[in-house]
Amino acid sequence: MKKILHIENLDCPVCAEALQSDLSKVKGVNAVSVDYVTQTITLDTDNEETVQKVIKKTNKFEEVRVLEEGSTLKKDGKRKEWLTIFLSALLFIAGILTEQFSSGTVGKVCYLIVYGAAYLAVGYPVLISTFKNIIKGRIFDENFLMTVASIGAVALGEYGEGVLVMLLYQLGELLQSIAVGNSRCSVAELMELKSETATVLKDGEWKILSPEEVTIGDVLLIKGGEKVPVDGILLSESATLDTKYMTGESEPKRIKQGEELLSGYINAGGVYEMKAVRPYEDSAVCKVLDMVENATARKAAPEKFITKFARVYTPIVCGLALLLAVVAPLVSGLIVEGRLFFNEFPRWAKSALTFLVVSCPCALIISVPLTYFTGIGVCAKKGILVKGAMYLDVAAKIKTVAFDKTGTLTEGNFTVCGVHVTSVTKSELLAVVAAIEKNSSHPIARAFSTVDSSDYIVDNVTEISGQGLCATIGKNTVLIGNEKLLKGHGFTPPDCDSIYTVIHVAKDGEYLGWIEVGDRLKEEAHSAVQDLKSLGIQRFVMLTGDRYERAQKIANEVGVYEVKAQLLPDEKLLYTEELKKDGLVMYVGDGVNDAPVMSEADCSVSMGTLGSAAAVEASDFVLISDNLKGLGECVRTAKRTRTIVMQNILFSILMKTGFMFLGAAGVLPLWLAVFADVGVMLLAVLNSFRVRIKKKNHV
């Protein structure tokens, strides 16, 4: 089973890696991922006992604590931290003044005491963490680097610089925590989509229950301003809904009696009644929350690289710093006087400390996952659910977009456009088809939802994938479906010259006729394709099981000029494999038959108010609003996210390399090294927030 644990007080990404390593050793843990940005532990285990072991071990890891079920992190003003830094800064200034304007032994003792108080006020958490980590064998982290640098400065007689190192470091950590916390809380707002209560009609009385207690068929009362607790169908005449938190659409949505409304919508009108059609665990809002919570567990390639890079990078630079402190003065002594002795040891020791401080990899290991996290949050607020950072990375590099037709480029709301009979009446043919189609979840079945079929009792309904249905009515075997289905059973259906979907009907060896069913193109389909073209995607393909003529007509209207029609699901799969040879492929679909293709494509998007369960499960992105314009937003955000990730990686490495060279050369003061380290980290973090900035048709 998969379990999400919310935690607090996880102070750094290096600590997250250490905690993940510890938890992976717990017996019964199949897989575990600790995410610093979201402050979550994603756990895969087979039993509840292991979960409790993980919670117990986590609570023993430094100051980290597992939050209670249902709790999420709230925004923290960091008042205590600000007061500590302010106090340390005042003492630091007092120490400088005391050092400048006092003399003698008493004066030196005074400013040492003041410096010591300033250092301990802000540095004691770092010293304690360093001591604990060394005991546990976790040495090479940022706490260790800053402890060595500050104590080294004091040992060299640079008391004020030692204090300033720790003061600037803690200030940087605080600013970083606030920046990351703001991003975390902006996504955590999505967690508030869930309604805590539901007003349900039970035994003739309205009772207040939790959404989890609502069952299918329950009647619910939704008052003005309340969130819809579960997915349902409107029983009242009409309702006005605020859907922006679920779909990103700012304009209120009006629905009529019998239409579906999703959990997470907010009642923007008067009181209305609805009937639950899904339990909470299968509702839209539950799926949204689950996908957002699980998204960060699937890391993108740059994230994985940075994680591996940090594991070897820090020990290497610590070794280089040690060599700089020991070998450089020996070599200097050999060159100057021709003998091995430590020449200018304080100068080289200070250079080594500066080199060590600048080398801290925080800018990389914080900004890269934070950028992906921000990108996932931006998509979620626009009604696009992303199942993992790795899929954003893929979407940024796609070369081809392949579309399903029905329910994707078209509305999927079919109507009967023509009825042609041979040996029965039109009403009889419609009634027979309607009776059988009521057993199907295919969008075409909706075209017959208003047809009276009460005179026919249907048994043994079998769906023949990509072809149609076979059933028995009384003692008769009835086939309804496409031309392939009829030919496969020995029929020779007439050549139907129609741009609409054709349903042939046969009974016990007798051909009864055919029905034309039509579907309208989505209003935004053409503009969505043009938007994708503006983002640099040039190849668009339609893969459909529909007739070529109908598919070509829709494709021409949309602006898709490559069409593969009359495909069975396995043929769609084979053609997708061919498309992948020319570059990364995104597949957009909505139905059960699309699930295999979605799994084969490099990334996939499911459509239609969370689509079919199979399509949602197989897809990497979900467009909640069933609006194709989300495709452009998805790719645009993915491209912007990847661009900023690469900017942060390149910027951090170049700046670190430059400052490390200056530090080793001895031209960079220790306090400025801390400032440079903090500055690079903050600039990278702030750059990651640019993902939120909307620039149409730009990345």
N, C-alpha and C positions, 0 to 999 in steps of 0.2 A: 504494500500500500504506500501511497505517497502522502507525506505530511508536511505542512508548512508551519514552522515555528517562528513567531515574531520575537525579536530580542531587543535589548537596549544596552547602551554603554559599550558597544564595540567601537573602539576609538580609532583604529587604523586598519588599512587593507592588509598590512603584513600580519596583524593580529588575526584577521579573518582567515588568512591562509594557514596560520598556526592552529587555530581552532578547528578548521576543516580537517587538517591532518590528524589531530587528536581524535575527532569524532569518527573518522574513517576506520579507526582501529577498534571501535566498539563492536563487540560480537553481535551479529544479527543485522548490521548496517550493510545494505547492498550498495547504496550510493548516497553521497551527501555533498551538498554545495552550500557554502556559507557566503552570503553576499553582504559586503560592507555597506554598499550604497543603500540597499533596501532594508538592511538590518533584519534579514531573514535567514533561516536555515531550511533548506529543502531536503527532506529526508525520504529515502526509499527503504522500507523495511517490511518484514512479514508479520510483525506482531507488536502489540501495544507495550509489552514489557521492554522492548528495545527503545521505544520512544521515551519511556521514563528514564532509562539509563542515559540516553542522550541529553535529556533535560537536566539530569543530576550532574553530569560531567560539564555541561555548558555553564551551569550556575557556579561551578568551581573555577571557571576560567577567568582570572583577573576580576574585573568588576562587572562582567557580562551577566545579564539576567534574562531568563525566558519569561515573556509576558504571558498573562493568563489568556485562555481561549477567548477569542473575540476582541481582544485588545489590540490596538495599533498605536504606533508612535505618534505623539502629538508634538507640535512645534514648541521648542524650548527657547526661551529668551536668553539663556546663558548668563543670567544676572550674577551668579556666584563667580563664574569665570572672569567676567568683566571687572568685578570688584577686586579679585585677586590680582589681575594684571595691573589695574589702576594703583593698587597699594604698592606693588613691586616697583612700578615706574616712579612713584613718589620717593620711595626709599632709594632707588637708583640715583635719582637726581640729588637727593640729600647726600648720598655717598660721594658723588662727584664734587659737590660743594665742600663737603668736609675734607676731602683729599686735597682740594685746591687751597683752602684757607686755613688749614691747621698744620702744625708742625710737631716734631718730636715724637716720642714714643706714645704719649697719650693720644695725640692726634691720629697716629697710625692705627692704634687700637680702636679708636672711635670709628674711623671710616671702614675698617675691616668688619666691625660689628654691623654697621649699617649695610654694607655690601652683602654680608652674610645673611642678614635678615631679608634683603631684597631677593637674593638668590633662592633661599629656602621657601619664601612665600610663593614663588611661581614655579620652582623647580622640584619641590618634594615629590609630586606625583610621578615625574619622569624618573627620578632617582629610585623610587620604590619599584616602579615597573621594570627598570633595568635590572635591579637586584633580583627580583622574582624570576625574571626571564633567564638570567644567567644560571640560577639554581636549576631551572627546568631545561637548560640546554638550548634555549632560544636566545642567541646572542646578537646576530646581525639584523637589528631593526633600527628604526629611527630614534627610539629612546636611547639605545646604546650609543649611536653616533653623537647625539647631542650631549649625553653625559660625558663621554670621552672628551669632546671638544671643549665643553665648559670647564671641566675639572683640569684639563690640560692647560687651558688659558690661565687659570688660577695658579697652577704649579709653576708656570713661567713668569708669575708676578703680574699678569694682566688681569687684576681683580675686576675692574669695571667691565672689561671686555667679556669676561666669563659670565657676569650677570647679564650683560646685554645679549649674549648668545642665547641664553635660556629664555629671556624675556621676549625676544623677537620670535623665537621658535614657538613658544606658547601662544603668542598673538597670532601667528600664522595658522597654528592648529585650530584656534578658536574661529578665525575667519573661514577656514576651510570647512569646519563643522557646520557653521551657519549656512554657507553656500550649498553644501551637500544636503543639509537638512531642508532647505527651502525647496530644492528639487524633489526630495523624497516626499515632502508634505503635499506638493502640487499633484503628485500621482496618488498619494494616499487619500486625497479628496474623493477619488473614484470609489473608495471603500464605503463612502457615505451614500452611495446609490441604494444600498440595501435598506428596506424599510424594517424597522424593529418590531412593528406590530401589524396585525391584519384584523379588520372588523368583519367577522364571518357569521352568517346566519346558521345557527345550530338549534334544532328543536323549537323553531319559531321565535328565537331570541337572537339579538345581535350580541356576539361575544368577542372579546379581545383576545386574540391568539398570536403566537409567533408565526412568521411565514412558513417555518418548517412544519407546522402543525396543519397547514392547509392541504386538503386532499382534492383530487380531480373531481369536478362537479360541484364543489362548494360555491355558494353565492357570497360575494364580497361587496361591501359598501366602501366606496372611495370618496372621501370628503375633499373639499377644496384645499389645495396646497399639499395634500398627502402624496406619498410615493406609491406607485402600484407595487404590491408585495410579490405577486407571482404573475406569470403569463396567463392571459385569459381572453374571453370574448365578451364584448360589450352587450349588456342586456337592455340598458336604457336606450332612448332614442338617439342620442348623440353625446359626444364628449370632446372637450378641448384639452390637448395634452402638450406639456412642455417636454420635448424629447432631446434637448441639446446636450444633456449630460450623458446620454446613451449614444446619440448619433452625430453630435456636433452640429445639428441643424438648429438655427436660432429661431426660425419661424414656427409658431405653435401648429400642431397637427390636429386636424379635426377628423374624427372617425364616426361612422354610423353604426347603428345596431347590427350585430352579427359580425362585425369586423374585429380583428385581433389587436390587442394592445399588449406591450411587453412590460415586464417588471423593470423598475428603474425609471419609467416615465413618471412625470409629476402632473397631478390634476391641476390644470390651469383654468378650470371653469367651475360649474356647480357640482352638486353631489350626483353620483351615478352608481349603478350596480353593474357588476361583471360576474362571469362564471369562470372559475379556474379550469384551465385545460392541461396544465402541467404542474407537477409538484415543484417545490422550491429548488430542489437539487438539480432539476432539469431546466430551470427557468433561465431567461436571458441574462438577468443580473448576476446570477450565480456563476454562469459561464464566463461573463466578463471579468468578475473578480478572480476567478480561478486562473484565467489566462494571463491576467496582468501579474498576479502573484508568481506564477511559474515562469514568466517570460525571461527573467534575468538568469535563470538556471541554465539556459541554453546560450552559451557564450559565443561571441563572434571570434573569428581567427585572430584579429589584432589583440583581443582581450587575452586569449590563450597564450599568445606570444609574449605579451607583457608579463603575465604571471610567471611563465618559465624564465623569462629574462631576469626578473627581479630576484629569483631564487639563487642565481649564480652571480648576478651583477654585484650585489652588496658585499658578499665575501671577497670577491676579486678586488674591489676598490679598497676594502679594509686592508687587504694584503699589500696593495700598492702604496697605501698611506704609511704602513709600517716600514716598507722598504724606503720610502722617502725620508722617514724620520731616522732610520738607522744607517742605511747604505749611503745616502747622499752626503751626510756629514763626514763619513769615513773616507769616501772618495775625495771630498773637498780637502780633507786633511792630507791625503796622499798627494794630491796635486800641489797644494800650497807648500807643504814642508817635506814631502817625500816620505812620510811615515803614516802609519795607521793610527789616527786618533780622531776624536769627535771635534771637528772644526766647526764653529758657529752652530753648535747643536740647538740652542734655543730658536735660532732663525729657521732651521729646517724642521724642527718639531712643530713650530707654529704653521709652517707651510703645509705640513702633513695634516694638522688639525683642520686647516682651512679646506684642503682638498677633500677631507672626510666629510665635512659639513655640506659642501657643495654637491657631493656625489649622491646625496639622498634621493632615491627614485620616486618620491611621492607624487611629483607632477604627472608621471606616466601612470602609475598604478592607481591613481585616483581619477584623473581626468578621462581616461579611455573608457572604463566601465560607466562613469557618470554620463558621458556623452551618449552612449547607447541607451542608458536608462532614460535620459531626457527625451531621446527620439521615440522610445516606446511610449512614454507619457504623452508626447505631442500627438502621436497617432491615436492613442486611446481617447483623447479629448475631441478628436475629429471623427469618432465613430469607427476607427480602424483598430482592431485588436491584433497585436503582434505576439506570436507565440515564443519568440526568442530573438536576442540580438543578432544571432547568426543569420536570421532570415532578412533582417534589415540590410546586412552586408551583401547578401545575394541579390536582393531587389535593386540595390544601387548599381549592379553590374549586368542586369539582364539585357539581352539583345533581341529577344523575340517574345511577343505576347500572344498566346493562343486562347481563343474564346470558345466556350460552349455557346449555343444559340438560345435555346429555350430557357427562359427564366433568368438569363444572364444579359444578353443583348436585348432580349424582348421581355415583356412584362410577365409572361408566364400565365396571364389571365386569358384563357382560351374561351372562344365563343363558337357556336355552330354557325358556319357560313353557307353550308349547302348540304342537302340530303338527296341521294340518288338511289332508287330502289329497283329491284327486278321482280320479285315475287311476293313482297309484303308491302304494307302501307308505310308511309314515312313515320307516322306516330309509333307504329309497332317496332320499326327498326331503331328509332331513337330510344324507346323504352327498354329494348333488349340490351343495347349498348350501355345505357345509363345504369341498369341493374348490375352489370358486370363491373363497370368502371368505379362504382361505389366502393369496391374492394381494393382499389388502387390508390396509392399516394402520389402518382404521377400528376404533374400540373394539367395535363390534357383532361384528366377526369373531372376537373372543375367545370368544364364546359357543359357537363351533363347534370350538374348538381340540382338544377331546378326542374329537371324532367321527371315526371311521375312514372315510376317503375314498380309500383306496388303489386302489379299483377304477376310479377315474375319472381320466383324463388331461386336463388343462385347457390350452387354448391361447387366444391372442388376447384376453386379459382387458383390457377397457376400462372405466374408471371414468367414469360420467356424474355430474358434480358435483351433489350434493344430491338425487340420485335413486336410484342403485344401481350395479350392475355388469352388463356384458354380456360373455359369453365363449362359446367353442366347446368342446364335449365330443364328440370324434369328429367326425361330420359335422353335429352338431346345434348350433343357436344357442340359448343359454340366457340368460334374463333373470332377475335377482333384484334386487328393490328395492321402492320404495314404489308407491303407487297411481298417481302421476304417470308413473312410468316405464312401467308396463303400459299405461296409457291412451294414452301417446305412441306405443306400438307396436301400437295397434289392439285392445287387450284391454279387456274390461269386468269387472274383478275384483269379487268379491262385497263387499257392505257388511259389513265386519268390525267388530263392536261390541266393541272391546277397548281397555283403558286402556294396553296394552303397545305397544311398537313392532312393527309388522306388516311382515313381509317376504313379498312375493308372488313366486311362481316360475312361469315359463312356458318352454316349449320348442317351437320350430318351430311356432308358431301354436296350441299346446295349453297350456291353463292346468293346472298340476300341483297347486297348493295354496298354503297360506300358513302361516307360522311366526310365533308370538308370542315376542318377546324382551324380557325385563324388565331393569330397572336400578334399583338401590336408591339412595335419597336419602342424601347424606352426613350423618353424625351432627351435624356442626357447622353445617350450612347454615342452619337456623332461627336459631340464636344469632348467627351472623355477620351476618345481615340485621338482626336487632334491634340489634346493636352499631352498625352503620352508621346506623340510625335514631336512636340515641342521640347520634350525632355531628352531627345536623342534616340528614341526607339524607332526603328524603321520598319521592322518586319512584323506584320500582324496576320494571324491565321485564324480562320473559323473552322472548328472541328465539330461536326454535328451528325446526328443520325437522321436528320430530316432530308427531304428530297432536294436535289441539287438546285432546281429552279427557284424554290422558295428560299433556300439558303443564300443563293447568289443575289436575290433581290434585297434581302436584309443586309448582306455584306456591302452591296453597292451604296445603300443608304447610309451605312455607318462609316464607310471609308476603309473597309477591310477588303483587299483585293486578292487574297489567297484563300480559297475555299476548298475544304475536303468534306464532302457530304455523304450521306447514307452509310455512315461508319457505325459499326458495332463497338461496344466498349473495348474489346481487345484490339480492334483496329485503331482506335484512338490512341491506345497505349503504344502501339508499334510506331505510329506516326510521330508521337511525342518524342520517342527515342531517336527518330531521324532528325527532328528539329534540334535536339540537343547537340548534334554534331557541329552545328554552326554557331554555338554560343549558348549562354544560359537562357532558360525558358521559364516564363511565368505563365501558369495556366489559371484561367478564371472560369469557374463553373458553380453549379448550385445543387446538383442532384446526386442521388445514390450512385448512378452509373459513372459519375465523374470521380469518385473516390480513388480508383486505381490510377487514373491519369494524374490526379493531384499528387499522389505519392511518388510517381515517376518524375514529374516536373521538378526543376531546381527549386522553385518556390511556387506556391499556389494560393489562390484567393477564393474563398467561398462566399456565395451571394445569398441574399434572401432571408431577412430577419433571422439570422443565424443558420439559414439553410437547413438541409437535412442533417441529421445527426452524423451520418457517415461522412458527408462532405466537410462538415465543421471539424470533425476528428482528424481527417486526412490533410486539411489545409493548414497553411502557415500564417495566413492573414484572414480575418473575418470582417466583412463590411456589414456592420449591424443595420445600417439604414437601407440596405439593398439599393444603394445609389452608386452608379459607376464612376461618378466624379471622385470618389474616394481613391480610385486607382492612381490618379495623377498625384493626389496628396500623399499617398503611400510611397510612391517612387521618389517624389520630390524630397520628402522627409528623409527617406533612406539615403539618397545621394548627398543631401546636406549633412546628415549624420556621419557618413563615411568620410566626407571631405574634411569635416572638423576633427574627426579622429586622427586622420593622417596629418593634419596641420599640427595637432597637439604632440604627436609622436615626433615629428620632424623638429618642431620648435623646441621641445624639451631636450632632445638629444643634442641639438646644436648649441643651445644655451648652456647646458650642463658641461659639454665638452670645452667650450670657451672659458667658462668660469673655473673649471677644474684645472685647466692649463695655467690660468692666471694665479690660482691658488698655489699650485705647485711651484710657480716661478717666484712666489713670495711678494707679489705686488697687490694682493687682494687682502684687506684687513679681515680678521675673523668675523667681526660683527657684520661687515658688508657681505661676507660669504653667506651668513644666515639670511640676511635680507634678500640676497640674490636667489637663494634656494626657495624661500617663502614666496618671493615675487614671481618666480617662474611657475610655481605650483598654482598660485592664485590666478595668474593670467591664463593658464591652461584650463582651470576650472571655470573661470568666467567665460572663456571662449566656448566651452561646451554648452553654455546656456544659449548661444546663438542659434542652436537648433530650434528654439522656440519662435525665432523671428520669422515671420511669413514674408517671403519675397516671391511673388508669382513668377513662374517660369524661370526661376533662378535657383541655384543650389548654393 
